[in-house]
Each structure stands twice: as structure tokens, then as C-alpha cells.
Amino acid sequence: MARGQQKIQSQQKNAKKAAEKKKGQGADQKTAAKAALVHTCPVCRTQMPDPKTFKQHFESKHPKSPMPPELADVQA
């Protein structure tokens, strides 16, 4: 039953490779997603990826606060 032992070793080796690949890939996605959040709300410090979303957030969550100058010309 030599093939049975080889099969078990092969499965363990492949599982280890898959785990390492998944671990490395997850960190890349997290850093890329974090880098995409470039706009920060001055009132609540929430981060948003683009100015359109930022303006919609600001209008809905902080209607009484004055609009930041960088959002004045953005089309929502």
C-alpha cells in the first residue's frame, strides 16, 4: 500500500501550498482596498473611495455641517 502513503503526503503538501498562497493573497487584497480609501470625512473620519460617494455620505449624514471645499464642484 505504498501508493496510499504517497497520496497522503501529496495531499498534505498541496494543502500547505494552498494555505501559503491564500495567506499571501489576502494581505495583498487588504492593502489594495485600504489604499483605495483616499477621502476621509472631517466630521466622522469615515473613509470613502471616491468623491461622489464622499459627497453623498456628507449630504446624508452631516446635513447641518458646512460642505468641505473639495466637494463643492462634485456631481452627486
Long-range contacts (C-beta under 8 A, 24 or more apart in sequence): 42-68, 52-76
